[in-house]
Structure formats: structure tokens, C-alpha cells
Amino acid sequence: MTSFLWPRSNSRGSDMWQQDQLDRIVKADDLHISPFREDGKTYGTPTWIWCVQVKGELYVRGYHGTASRWYQAAVKQRTGRISAAGSVIDVSFEPVSLSDEINNAIDEAYEEKYRTSSYLRPMIDKRARAATVRVVPRDTREHHR
């Protein structure tokens, strides 16, 4: 089954998530990220990662900071896909500057969502903050698994 979602545009002019879709992704907490490999055609091995939403946008971070393999591929290739909440979605990856003020709000979202996890502290330290990525839908198609 495939459903079609019309993207919204944000202040940067890029597509945004439909709020109900974003809510499903974040609530499911089963996001797997697959940036393209070097050839720009083959998806990388899906990597399970944490995700949060801030101001209607989806953010992820590399636990191992910029050394995270998925992060390096995402920054280099800029596109790929995610699978979450029963859907596979084509996305773009936009690195977030360490100095970007949104990082404080992302920290708060991680603290709220993952407050009981022993992995929380590393996800809000400088190393992980340096590997923050905004995940943006590339088109309106949502493929259900």
C-alpha cells in the first residue's frame, strides 16, 4: 500500500514533514537510516538510530560523533532513505552546525524522550552534537513495508 503525502515548505524553501507522519516516526522509535553508498545508487546498510523532532523537523545524531559511518555517508552523499513506523521514505540530509542554536532544543528533545537511557549523556555531549543532521523528505511518496 502506498499513500501520497503533499509536502509543506518551510522558511528555507525545502520540503517538510506532514505532522502526523513525523509524529508516527518519532513515536515508533525504530528509525533506520541508509545514506547512499559511494556510487550514489546503492543504499547503505540500515543503521538504527535515535531521532527527535523539534519545530516540525526531524533530527538525528551520531553516537560516535562525526566518526559514525552513517554520518560520514550522509554528509558526503546528502541523500538516502529512512525506514520507520512501517514506511520507507526518501530523504535528504542537512548537517547542522555545532554553533546552530537549534542544538539546545535538540538536546532538550533527546533529554525528554530518552531520559531513562544510560546512552543519553553521550547523545547530548559535544561529540554527538557535532554530528547532528536534519532529515528532510525528498518527495511526497511514502512506501509502506
C-alpha positions in Angstrom: 0.0 0.0 0.0 1.4 3.4 -0.9 0.0 6.7 0.4 0.8 10.1 -1.0 1.6 13.0 1.2 1.9 16.5 0.0 5.0 18.2 1.4 4.9 21.6 3.1 7.6 24.2 2.6 9.4 25.8 5.4 11.3 29.1 5.7 14.3 27.5 3.9 12.1 26.6 1.0 12.6 22.9 1.4 10.0 20.2 2.0 8.8 19.5 5.5 7.2 16.5 7.1 3.5 16.2 7.5 3.0 16.4 11.2 1.1 13.1 11.5 3.9 11.3 9.6 6.6 12.9 11.8 4.7 12.0 15.0 4.5 8.4 13.8 8.2 8.2 13.1 9.3 9.7 16.4 6.8 7.7 18.5 7.7 4.4 16.9 11.4 4.9 17.8 12.5 2.4 15.2 14.2 4.7 12.7 16.8 3.0 10.4 18.9 5.4 8.3 20.5 4.4 5.0 22.5 7.1 3.2 23.6 6.2 -0.3 27.0 4.5 -0.7 29.8 5.9 -2.8 28.1 5.0 -6.1 25.1 7.3 -5.3 22.7 4.5 -6.2 23.1 1.7 -3.6 21.6 2.3 -0.2 23.9 1.7 2.8 23.3 -0.8 5.5 20.3 0.4 7.6 21.6 1.7 10.9 19.2 2.0 13.9 19.5 5.4 15.5 17.6 7.7 17.8 15.5 10.5 16.4 13.7 13.6 17.8 11.5 16.3 16.4 12.0 20.0 17.0 9.8 22.7 15.5 8.2 20.2 13.0 11.6 18.9 11.8 13.3 15.5 12.2 16.8 15.4 13.7 19.3 12.5 14.3 22.8 12.4 15.8 25.8 10.1 15.5 26.5 8.4 18.8 30.2 8.2 17.8 30.1 11.8 16.6 31.5 12.6 13.1 33.3 9.2 13.1 29.9 7.5 12.7 29.9 5.7 9.4 26.3 6.6 8.6 27.0 10.3 9.4 30.0 10.4 7.1 28.0 8.9 4.3 25.0 11.2 4.9 27.2 14.3 4.8 29.0 13.2 1.7 26.1 11.8 -0.3 23.4 14.2 1.1 20.6 11.8 0.2 19.3 8.3 1.1 16.3 6.9 2.9 14.9 6.1 6.3 12.6 3.4 7.4 10.4 3.9 10.4 6.9 3.3 11.6 6.3 0.9 8.7 7.3 3.3 6.0 10.4 3.7 3.8 11.0 7.4 2.9 13.4 9.0 0.5 15.2 11.8 2.3 17.9 14.4 2.2 20.4 15.0 5.0 21.4 18.5 6.1 24.2 18.8 8.6 23.5 21.2 11.5 26.3 23.5 12.5 27.6 22.9 16.1 27.1 26.7 16.7 23.4 26.5 15.5 21.1 27.5 18.4 18.7 24.7 17.4 21.2 22.3 19.1 19.9 23.3 22.6 16.3 22.5 21.6 17.5 19.2 20.2 19.3 18.4 23.4 16.1 19.1 25.3 14.1 16.8 23.0 16.7 14.0 23.5 16.5 14.5 27.3 12.7 14.3 27.3 12.4 11.3 25.0 15.4 9.2 26.3 15.7 10.4 29.9 15.8 6.9 31.3 18.5 5.6 29.0 22.1 5.2 30.0 23.1 6.3 26.5 21.5 9.8 26.9 24.6 11.7 28.2 26.8 10.8 25.1 24.0 11.9 22.8 23.9 15.4 24.2 27.7 15.9 24.5 29.8 17.9 22.1 30.9 14.9 20.1 27.3 13.8 19.2 26.2 17.5 18.8 28.9 17.8 16.1 27.2 15.0 14.2 23.6 16.5 14.2 21.7 16.1 10.9 18.3 17.4 9.9 16.4 14.7 7.9 14.2 16.2 5.2 11.7 14.3 3.0 12.7 14.4 -0.7 9.4 13.6 -2.2 5.7 13.0 -1.4 5.8 9.3 -1.6 5.7 7.1 1.4 6.2 3.4 0.8 4.7 1.1 3.3 6.5 -2.1 4.2 
